[in-house]
Amino acid sequence: MEDSTENIAQEADGEEALPRRAMRVAAALEKKGGDEFAKPGNLVEVKFVKGQSLSLTASRLLALMILTAGGDAWQPIRHRMRKADIRRGHKSNDRIVDMLNELHSVLFAVDDKSWRGVKAIRRFSLLQNSWEEAEESEGSETGWIEWEFTPDARRLIQESETYAVLNRQAVLGFRSAYALKIYEMGALRIHRRQTSWKGDITALRAALGIAPGVYKDFAQMRRKVLQVAKAEIDQLAHFKMDWREMRQGRIITGLEILFSAKDAPAQIATVAELERHSAGRQARRDGTVGEVAEGEPALPPSSAPVARQKFASFPAGSLHYGADEFAAIVVAKGGGWDRNIVAEAFRRTMGDRLSKLSGSKLEKSWTGFCESYAARHGKP
């Protein structure tokens, strides 16, 4: 993320009515364009009321709503989106109706205080109103939906100081609702000093929205939730996921989910995977297919990452003079290390491959390397 984004995020509020850091970053990313958007940390961390959770399709729709609303998500206004952007190739609108109904019905719970100042649980819904254009011919590209977030949801969004930077293509690529949730948890923590989530099994179930009676045996949770999430996140995210089980004797009492930045080659592979069609993705993940066959359908141009001319090639000289876009990234992501030290390490790691990178691939590879370098070497 560029310095302009960081500067926006670091500005002091001073007034309660103004949005906090998360919405400022969301506005900066919206202005920048591309596939990255910010989801407020308060929404990532919010707990579901016991027995409720969002399905994968509803979770994706919520992510698209946050992306579309951008820096105005906290405002008491209507937001709108084309139905075609939600259907993604499906002709029927039935799924959109089901997703909207689900988002209206699900309840979230946050810690709060009662009128007496006593600790309490506040429950609230996400959507206050939604509108779906009913007069639309089958397969039309012109239908729209509109929605308003509830005052409680807007307040949660407005007051969020933390944020998770998500990738639109990654969000739409997940096939497990639990993997998508853990991806959001990792994106929220990957830039923190403490890059892991830790809690007991009850807290884990609440964080992921695992319903009572589902995966009672931890072996099932390990196989159906954690292993599936790791496989998808390691393939689609800009970081890797692992976990450490905490035990008392033979009983597993808790879990620490660990997130770590990918190195430059892994970042390149992730960018390439996100640009490929989802068909065959699991086979590629499992290593049961080779290169993409000629003629494999590509992503629509509207959803492909936008190449930036100023990332045409990696500079051969010092980053202290010129090459402002590369310098901005290492200053923001490099953990305080001298930009030329990180640049030289990047050149050594990439070798001949560096000359083949440009545009968004080079930008994301450099960003990922700076994050990885800072994570591996700590503070200078």
N, C-alpha and C positions, 0 to 999 in steps of 0.2 A: 504494500500500500504506500502511496506516495506521501511526501512531506505535507502536502496540502491537506490530505486527509487527517494526518496526525495532528497538525496545527488546529484543525477544526475540533478534533476530539479533545484537545488539551485546554480549550478556552473555558474560563470559569463561567458558571451560570449566573450566580448573583441573584437571580429571581426565580421563585418557585414555579412561575407560569411558563418558563422556558423549558424546552426539551433538554435532557441530559446527554451524556456522551454518545449513547447508542444511536439516537436519532440524528445526531450531528454526523456521525460516521455514515449512517444510512444515506443521508442527503449527499455526502461527498461521493460515495460509491455510485449513487444514482446519476450524479452529474458526470462522473467519469465514464459511465457506460460499461458494457461488457456483461459477463455472466456472474460476477461477484455481487453479493448483497449482504446486508447486515441484519441479523435477527437479534432483537434485544435479549440480553442474558436473563432478564426476569421471565421472559416467555419460555426460554429454553429450560430453566430450572423449575418452572411451575409444576406443581404436583396435580395429578388427576384425583378426583374424588374416588374413593375406594370402589372398585368394580367397574370403572370407566376408563377408557383410553381411546385414542384416535386410531382409526384404521390407516393403512399405508396411503390409500388414495386421498383421504381427508387430510392427512399430514402433509402430503404434497400440495394440495390445494391451499392449505394454510400458508405454506412456504411461498407459493406464488402470490398470495394476497399480501404478504409482508413485503415481497419484492416489488409488487406493483404500487403499494402505498408508499414505499420508500421513506423519505424523511418526514412525510406528512401522516404517518400511521397514527400518531398521537392526537391528530386534529379531529374535532367533531364534524367531519365532512363525509360525503359519500365517495367511495372509491369504486372504480369500474375496471372490468376486464372482458376481453372477447371470449366467448364460449369456445371458439376454435383453439385458443391457447390452452384451454383446459382439456379438451377432448383428445388432442394429440393423435389425430387420425381416426378416432372413433366417430361414427355418424350419429349415434343416439345421444340424446341429452339426458336419458334416465340416470346415468351415473352422476351427472352434475347435480341433479335434484337430490339424490341420495347423499352426496357429499355435503351439500348445503344443510340438509336436515341434520346430519350428524354434527356439523360444526355448531348448529343452533342448540342441540340437545346436550352436548358434553359439558360437564361442570369441572372447573378447576378449583383448587384449594390453596390458599396462601396463609402464612402465619400473620396474625394481626393482633389488635387489642380491642376489647369491648369498650363500651361507654364508661365502664368503671376503671379502665386501665388494666384489666385482667387479660392475660394471654388467651387468645381465641383463634379459631379457624374461620377465615372468610371464604365463602364459596361464591363463585360468579360464573356467568357464561361469557362466551367470546363475542358472539354476534348479537347486535341489538336488532337490526333489520337487514333483510336482503331482498333484492329484486331480480327476477329472472324474466327476460323478455319472452313472452308466451307466443307471440305471432311471428313464427319463423318457419320457413320452408325447410324440409328435410335436407340436411347436408349444407345448409347455408353457412357462409362464413361471417355473416353480419350480426348474429345474435350477441347480446351482451348480458352480463350480470353486474349488479351493483351491491354494495354492502356498507354497513356502518358497524364499527366496533363498539362494544358497550362502554359506558364511562369507566367501569372498573378495569377493563382491558386497556383502554387508552391511558389511564393513570399508571398502570403497570409498565406500559411501553414508554411513556414519558419519563418515568423516574429511573429507568434502567441506565446505570453507568457502564455496565459490561455489555459485550456484544460478541456474537459468533459470526465470523465472515464465512458465508456458505457459497458454494458454487451451484448455479442453477442446473447445469447439466448433471452434476453429481447427485443432487437432490432427486431429480427425475429418473436417475439411473438405478436407485436402490430398489430392491425387490423384497426387503424385509423391513417392516415398520420399526422393529427393535434396532436394526442396523442404522436406520435413518436417525433414530433418537440418539443413539450412542455417537453417531457422526456429529450431531449438533453439540453434544456434551464435549466432544473432543475439540471441535472448532472454537468453543468458548474458552477452553483451557490451554490450548497449545502454545499461546504466547505468554502465559503466566509463569511465575517462578515455580509454582506447584502445578505440574502438568497432568495430574491424575485425579480421578474421582475415587472416593473411598467411603464405604458404608457397610452396614450389615445387610443381610438378605432382605429384611423387610424394607429398608430404605431403597435397595436396588429395585425391588418389585414396584415400589411407589414411583420411583424416578422413570422407569420404563413403561409404567402403566400395565403391568402384567396382572391379569385378573386373578382373584382368589380361585384356587382349585386348578389353575393351569401351571404346569411344570412344577409340581410340588417337590419332585425329586430333583436335587441339584444336578445330577447327571443329565437329566433332560434339559435343564436350563443351559448347561454347558454346551450340549450338542445343538439344541434348537435355537438358542439365542446368541451365546458368546462366539461360538465357532463360525456361525453364519455371518455375524456382524464383522468379525475380524476379516473374513475372506472378502466381503464386499468393501469394507473401509480401506483395506490395504490396496485394493484395486482402484478405487474411485476417489479417495480423499487425498489431500495434500500432506497427510500425516499417516502414521501407522498406529495400530491399536494392539494391545496385549492385555493380560490381566494376571493378577496374583491372588490366589485363594488363601484366605485366613482360616485357620483351623484351631479347634480345641479338641485335641485327641484326633479322632477320626471324623468328627463332625465339622463341616464347613459352616462357619459362622458369619463370614463377611467376604468382601471382595474389594480389591483395588484395581481399577481399570486404568491402564497406563497408556499415554499418548506420546509419541515421539515424532519429530520432523523427519521427513524423507530426505535422503541425499539427492544430489543433482540428477544422476541417472534415473533414479526412481521417480523423480518429479517429471522428467521427460516422458517416461512410460505412462504416467498418469494422464498427462495432458493429451498424449496420443490416444489413449483409451477413451477419454471423454469425447474426442472428436470422431470416434468410430461409431458405427451403428450398433445399437444394443443387441442385435441378433448375433448370437454366438459368443456373447460376453462371458457367460458362465463357462463355456468350453475353453475360452482363452484363459480364464482364471484358473481352471483346473489343469491347464496345459495339455488338453487333448486335441487342440488344433494348432496349426502353424500361422503363417501370415494370412492376411485377409485375401480372399479370392477376388480376382479381378471382377469388377462389376458389382461389388457389395454396395448397397445403397448408402449414401452419405447423409449426414444431418442436413436439415433444411438450412439454406444460407442465413435465414433470420436468427437461428439459434447457434450458429458457429461463432467461436471467439473472434473478436475483431482485432486484426493485426495492426500494430502501431508502427509507423515509419521510423520513429525515433529509437526503436529497438531493432534496427536493421542488422546490427552486428555488435559483438562485444568489443569494447575498445582495447587496443593493444598497449596503450600508455597508462599514465597515472589517472586515477579517478578524482584527484584533487582539482583538476583543471578540465572543464568541459564534462561531457557525458553525464549531465545533471540527472537524467532519469535513472541511471545505474547508481549514482552516488546517493540519490534520495532513498533508494531501497535499502542499501547497506547501512545507511545511517539509522533508518527506522527498524530494520530487522537484524542487524549484525551484532547486537549485544554490546556495542561500544568499542568494538575492535577497529583498528585502522582500516580504512576502506581498501587500501592497496594490498594489505596483508591478506584480506579475504579474497580480493580479486585474483591475486597470484595463486592462492590455493584452489580457486575455482578453475583457473586455466590449467593447472596441473591435473586436477581431477578429470576434467572434460577431455583434454587432449585434442585429437583431431575432430572429435564430434562437435566441438564448439563452433567451428567454421560453418557447420551445417544448420545451425540454429538462428532463427530470426523471429521478429514479431512477438506474438503472445507466448510462443513456446520458449523463446529466450528469456522473456520477462519473468515467466513463472518458474523457469529453471533457476534463474539467478535469485529470485525471491526465496525459493525453497532451499537453495544452498546457503544463503545468509542465515536463515532460520536454523538450519541444521548445524552450521558452524558455531553459532552462538550457543545452541543447546549442548554441543559436544565439548566446547572449550570454556564455558562459563564466562565470567566477567574478566576483562583484561587486568 
